[in-house]
Amino acid sequence: MKRLNIGAGKRILKGYDNLDIHKRFGANIIADLTKLPTKIKSNCYDEVLAENILEHMHDTLKVMDEFVRILKKEGVLIIQVPYSDNAWDSMDHTREFLITTFLDYVEQFDLGTPKKLDFLSAKFVTRQTSSWVRLKVSIYNLLIKIHLKIIDYTFLRFFSKGLSIRVKFKKIKK
């Protein structure tokens, strides 16, 4: 199984090819996602992991298309981004994300072009350890199971402080 960790930074994962813009922390693939396409071959990875990278990109659609291009048929794409207003915690973040952001990306391919991804799952995650945050994540994940879009329309952004969303897709076999 061939796996790629995009935007590795200091988090070099064993069993993965680790891609970053520089090799300072040990990435074995050096690529700039602002200059696409990369030199990575098409359809070569079974899993593409992109944690906390999309919020730094100006053209997220092109970057998502690049992820899909390098992913094998029936490969899995896992993306994690700060949820909603949390994106603005850093000066170099370019946009905020909701769960519906990713649903809209997948659904756009139904308008005359072949659909490339199937949505598999979404969940909330956090690096915080307080009991309140863990309870909040559990409640949000329960609501996602009830109705995927409810979370973006029901809760105030105030309650989402410190949360990220993690979405998982599968590339459609053609």
C-alpha positions in Angstrom: 0.0 0.0 0.0 1.5 3.3 -1.1 0.6 6.3 1.1 1.4 10.0 1.0 1.5 12.5 3.8 1.1 16.0 2.3 2.4 19.0 4.2 4.4 16.8 6.5 6.4 19.5 8.3 7.7 18.1 11.6 5.2 15.2 11.4 7.2 12.7 9.4 5.1 9.5 9.3 6.6 6.0 8.9 5.2 4.0 6.1 4.3 7.1 4.1 6.0 9.2 1.5 6.2 12.6 3.2 5.8 15.7 1.1 6.6 19.3 2.1 7.7 22.5 0.5 11.2 22.1 2.0 13.3 19.2 3.4 14.2 20.9 6.7 12.4 18.2 8.8 13.1 15.2 6.6 10.4 15.1 3.9 11.4 12.8 1.1 9.3 14.6 -1.6 9.8 18.3 -2.0 7.0 20.1 -3.9 5.3 23.4 -3.8 1.5 23.0 -4.0 1.1 26.6 -5.3 2.8 25.4 -8.5 0.7 22.7 -10.0 0.7 20.0 -11.2 3.5 18.5 -9.1 5.9 16.0 -10.6 4.1 13.1 -8.8 2.8 10.5 -11.2 -1.0 10.3 -11.7 -2.9 7.4 -10.0 0.0 6.3 -7.8 -1.1 6.5 -4.2 -3.6 4.3 -2.3 -4.0 6.9 0.4 -3.4 10.6 0.5 -3.4 12.3 3.9 -3.6 16.1 3.9 -3.9 17.4 7.5 -3.9 21.1 8.1 -2.7 22.1 4.6 -5.8 23.2 2.6 -6.4 26.3 4.8 -3.0 27.6 3.7 -3.8 27.3 -0.1 -5.2 30.2 -2.1 -6.7 27.9 -4.9 -8.1 25.0 -2.9 -10.0 23.6 -5.9 -6.8 23.2 -7.9 -5.1 21.6 -4.9 -8.0 19.2 -4.3 -7.9 18.3 -8.0 -4.2 17.5 -7.6 -5.0 15.2 -4.7 -7.5 13.4 -6.8 -5.1 13.2 -9.8 -2.3 11.4 -7.7 -4.8 9.1 -6.0 -5.3 5.6 -7.4 -8.8 4.4 -8.4 -10.6 3.5 -5.2 -7.9 5.2 -3.2 -8.7 7.1 0.0 -8.3 10.8 0.5 -8.3 12.1 4.1 -8.4 15.8 4.7 -8.3 17.6 8.0 -8.8 21.4 8.3 -9.7 23.8 11.1 -13.5 24.1 11.5 -15.1 27.4 10.6 -13.7 30.5 12.5 -10.8 28.4 13.8 -9.2 29.0 10.4 -8.5 32.6 11.4 -6.2 31.6 14.3 -3.2 31.9 12.0 -2.2 34.8 9.8 -1.3 32.6 6.8 -4.7 30.8 6.6 -6.7 31.8 3.5 -10.2 30.6 4.2 -12.5 28.8 6.5 -14.1 25.3 6.0 -17.4 23.7 6.9 -18.5 20.2 6.3 -20.7 21.4 3.5 -17.6 22.9 1.8 -16.4 19.3 1.0 -19.9 18.0 0.1 -20.2 20.9 -2.4 -16.8 20.0 -3.9 -17.9 16.3 -4.5 -21.3 17.3 -5.8 -19.8 19.8 -8.3 -18.8 17.0 -10.6 -22.4 16.0 -11.1 -22.9 19.0 -13.4 -21.8 17.6 -16.7 -18.4 16.2 -15.7 -17.7 12.7 -14.3 -17.9 12.5 -10.5 -14.4 11.7 -9.1 -15.0 11.2 -5.4 -17.4 9.5 -3.1 -17.9 11.0 0.3 -17.2 8.4 3.0 -17.3 10.2 6.4 -16.9 13.3 8.4 -16.1 13.8 12.0 -14.9 16.5 14.4 -11.5 16.1 16.1 -9.6 18.2 18.5 -6.1 18.4 20.1 -7.6 19.9 23.3 -8.0 17.5 26.2 -10.6 19.1 28.5 -13.7 17.2 29.3 -16.0 19.9 27.8 -14.2 19.7 24.4 -14.4 15.9 24.3 -18.1 16.1 25.2 -18.7 18.7 22.5 -16.9 16.6 19.9 -19.0 13.5 20.8 -22.2 15.6 20.5 -21.2 17.0 17.1 -20.2 13.6 15.8 -23.6 12.2 16.9 -25.4 15.1 15.1 -23.4 14.3 11.9 -24.7 10.7 12.1 -28.3 12.1 12.4 -28.0 14.5 9.5 -24.7 15.5 7.9 -25.5 19.1 7.2 -27.2 19.9 10.6 -23.9 20.9 12.2 -23.2 23.8 9.9 -26.7 25.3 10.3 -27.6 24.7 13.9 -24.7 25.6 16.1 -23.1 28.9 16.7 -19.5 29.2 15.7 -18.6 30.1 19.2 -19.1 26.5 20.3 -16.8 25.2 17.7 -13.6 26.8 19.1 -10.7 24.5 18.9 -12.3 21.9 16.6 -11.1 20.6 13.3 -13.1 18.6 10.7 -11.7 15.4 9.2 -13.3 14.2 6.0 -12.7 11.0 4.1 -13.3 10.3 0.4 -12.9 7.4 -1.9 -11.9 7.9 -5.5 -14.4 6.4 -7.9 -13.4 3.5 -10.1 -14.0 4.4 -13.7 
